[in-house]
Amino acid sequence: MRTSVRISCITFFVVSFLCLLHPVHGAEPDAAKFLPAPSCAEGWVMDGKVTLFDKDSLFDRINGEAELYVPYGFTVLAYARYASAKNPQIAIDADVYSMGSLLDAFGIFANYRRKDSREIIIGTGGIVSTSQLLFYQDRYYVRLQVTGAVSVDQDVLVSCARAIAENLPQDISRPKELALLEVPAVLRGTERYIAQGLLGYEFFSRGLMADALLSHDKGQVVLVIERSPAAARRAMDAYHAYLKASGSDVSMTEKQGTIALSAADPLYGTVYLEQAGRFVIGALRVARAASARQIVEQVRAKAEKE
């Protein structure tokens, strides 16, 4: 009897430990409630029930794209199909992704946003076409996709999106980090958040980038986000070492507490970077060095107040 009890206890603890290592499918059960039932819009009824996908099963839903979501803190996807009552072959696939944070949700949204996208006021930000609607709100990214037809009335997509938005947390504030890029040189709507390996360099852990325009000088601005000023300095030093090793023309100076780096990056052309506290701010692909410095100074003025 005692042996049986001992074996049962051991089995319980082993199973519990394995559950900690491998999250149970649908670890965020409330996610199913985000998708309205029985319909998301008049004449568009849920076909079946909500399906949940976690990190281990996400590829079953979006094979080929699943790895993109992991660095952004993905936890669970709630999916449902809403079929047209008039023609059940036509449907709207609704996906609600639970991401790690508001900034992460923005990062995924911005990855799919295109420069010519039509913006729509829904959630924190959204875009719409006749076949697709994307938006983000709080730490959630929502994607509606028409299937079985080339397009549907946009009002249907908007109605479905608003029904989902009502079920999500109602905080529609933008990520505070985006405010640092709200300067004249940055082109609105081009901002992106990269959760790891900004510019493809592992020493730039994560950060924002956007297109920039100063007079007639085009380029890009980057904002590396580190945990501390010391970490930001290490990132600058690592970049400096990389450029020297690649044989690039590079110089790093420190004047009145400002660390600046100028170089010819083999991938990004003329670059200019400055450290501001826990941030590294840079301009790249800018033809004139003076323009690069001016863009960086605009962002730096914001970052120093953060």
Summary of the structure (lengths in Angstrom):
residues: 306
radius of gyration: 23.6
end to end distance: 64.6
largest distance: 84.5
contacts: 983
relative contact order: 0.09
helix: 34%
strand: 31%
